[in-house]
C-alpha cells in the first residue's frame, strides 16, 4: 500500500520499491531550468565582456566578472553534477539522509544521498509534521539489510 507524505511543493510517495516525488506547484525560480539558466547568464556575461571595446575599464571589468564567475562555479558544479532531478528513486539506491532547517525555521530540507554520488533535496513544512513521519518510514527502509 503506498504511503504519501506532503512536501512544500507536492508529495512524496513510497510505493513498492520506489520513492516517487510528485511536485505539483513549484515556483519557476525553484526549477532546475531557472537555476541553471541563471548560472549560464553569468557565464554569457563573462564571455561578452571580452568583446567589449578597449577602454580604461576593460581590465577592471574582466577582473570583476572573473570574481563573480569564480564565486558561482561551486554552485554551478552542484547544480549540474551533484544534484539529482529524478522523480522516481529506487529505495535501494538511497544510502543515507540528513535534514536541516531553513533560515526562517518554517521548513526543513531533507537531503537523500544516493548511491551514484548525487543527492536529492526535499522540502517539508514543519507545521504539517510530515518530516518526522517521512524520516521514520525512510529509516525503516534503510535499516533492512540489502542483498547483492
C-alpha positions as CSV (number, residue, x, y, z in Angstrom):
1,X,0.0,0.0,0.0
2,X,1.5,3.3,-1.0
3,X,2.3,5.8,1.8
4,X,2.1,9.5,0.8
5,X,3.8,12.5,2.6
6,X,3.1,16.1,1.9
7,X,6.0,18.3,1.0
8,X,6.1,22.1,0.4
9,X,5.6,21.8,-3.4
10,X,3.8,18.4,-3.7
11,X,4.1,15.0,-2.2
12,X,6.4,12.0,-1.8
13,X,5.0,8.5,-2.1
14,X,6.6,5.2,-1.0
15,X,5.3,2.7,-3.4
16,X,6.7,-0.9,-3.7
17,X,10.4,-0.4,-4.1
18,X,10.5,3.2,-5.3
19,X,10.2,6.7,-3.9
20,X,8.0,8.8,-6.2
21,X,8.4,12.6,-5.9
22,X,5.4,14.5,-7.3
23,X,6.0,18.2,-7.4
24,X,2.8,20.0,-8.3
25,X,3.3,23.7,-7.8
26,X,6.9,24.6,-7.9
27,X,7.7,28.3,-8.4
28,X,9.6,29.0,-11.5
29,X,12.6,30.3,-9.6
30,X,13.0,26.9,-7.8
31,X,13.0,24.8,-11.0
32,X,16.2,23.3,-12.3
33,X,15.8,25.1,-15.6
34,X,15.6,28.5,-14.0
35,X,18.6,27.9,-11.7
36,X,20.8,26.5,-14.5
37,X,19.9,29.3,-16.9
38,X,20.7,31.9,-14.2
39,X,24.2,30.4,-14.0
40,X,24.5,30.3,-17.8
41,X,23.6,34.0,-17.9
42,X,26.6,34.8,-15.6
43,X,28.8,32.8,-17.9
44,X,27.5,34.6,-21.0
45,X,28.0,38.0,-19.4
46,X,31.6,37.0,-18.7
47,X,32.2,35.9,-22.3
48,X,30.6,39.0,-23.7
49,X,32.9,41.1,-21.5
50,X,35.8,40.1,-23.8
51,X,34.0,41.5,-26.9
52,X,33.6,45.0,-25.4
53,X,35.7,47.7,-27.0
54,X,39.0,48.5,-25.4
55,X,38.7,51.2,-22.8
56,X,40.0,52.2,-19.4
57,X,37.6,49.9,-17.5
58,X,38.1,46.8,-19.8
59,X,40.5,45.0,-17.5
60,X,38.7,46.1,-14.4
61,X,35.5,44.7,-15.9
62,X,37.3,41.4,-16.7
63,X,38.6,41.1,-13.1
64,X,35.1,41.9,-11.6
65,X,33.4,39.3,-13.8
66,X,36.1,36.8,-13.1
67,X,35.5,37.2,-9.4
68,X,31.7,36.7,-9.9
69,X,32.4,33.6,-12.0
70,X,34.7,32.1,-9.5
71,X,32.1,32.7,-6.8
72,X,29.4,31.0,-8.9
73,X,31.4,27.9,-10.1
74,X,30.8,25.7,-7.0
75,X,27.1,26.4,-7.2
76,X,27.1,25.6,-10.9
77,X,29.0,22.3,-10.3
78,X,26.5,21.4,-7.6
79,X,23.5,22.2,-9.9
80,X,24.9,20.3,-12.9
81,X,26.7,17.3,-11.4
82,X,25.9,16.7,-7.8
83,X,22.1,17.3,-7.6
84,X,19.7,14.6,-8.8
85,X,16.5,15.7,-10.6
86,X,14.9,12.2,-10.7
87,X,11.3,11.9,-9.6
88,X,11.5,8.1,-9.3
89,X,14.2,6.9,-7.0
90,X,14.7,3.2,-6.2
91,X,14.9,2.8,-2.4
92,X,17.9,0.6,-2.7
93,X,19.9,3.5,-4.2
94,X,19.4,5.7,-1.1
95,X,22.4,5.3,1.1
96,X,21.6,7.8,3.8
97,X,19.7,11.0,4.6
98,X,20.1,14.1,6.7
99,X,17.8,17.0,7.4
100,X,18.3,20.7,8.4
101,X,16.1,23.7,9.0
102,X,16.0,26.6,6.6
103,X,16.9,30.1,7.6
104,X,13.4,31.0,8.8
105,X,12.7,27.8,10.7
106,X,9.4,27.2,8.9
107,X,10.6,24.5,6.6
108,X,13.0,21.6,6.9
109,X,15.2,20.3,4.0
110,X,15.8,16.5,3.7
111,X,18.8,15.5,1.6
112,X,18.7,12.0,0.3
113,X,22.3,10.7,-0.5
114,X,22.1,8.3,-3.5
115,X,24.5,5.5,-4.4
116,X,25.6,7.3,-7.6
117,X,27.2,10.1,-5.6
118,X,24.3,12.6,-6.2
119,X,21.7,13.9,-3.8
120,X,18.0,14.8,-3.9
121,X,16.6,17.6,-1.8
122,X,13.0,17.6,-0.4
123,X,11.4,20.4,1.4
124,X,8.8,19.8,4.2
125,X,6.8,22.4,6.1
126,X,7.3,22.0,9.8
127,X,3.7,22.8,10.7
128,X,2.4,19.8,8.9
129,X,4.5,17.4,10.9
130,X,5.2,15.2,7.8
131,X,9.0,15.3,8.3
132,X,9.0,13.0,11.3
133,X,6.8,10.5,9.7
134,X,8.8,10.6,6.5
135,X,12.1,10.1,8.2
136,X,10.7,7.2,10.3
137,X,9.4,5.5,7.2
138,X,12.7,6.0,5.4
139,X,14.7,4.8,8.3
140,X,12.7,1.5,8.3
141,X,13.5,1.0,4.6
142,X,17.2,1.9,5.1
143,X,17.6,-0.4,8.1
144,X,16.6,-3.5,6.1
145,X,19.8,-5.4,5.1
146,X,20.4,-5.2,1.4
147,X,21.3,-8.3,-0.6
148,X,23.6,-8.2,-3.6
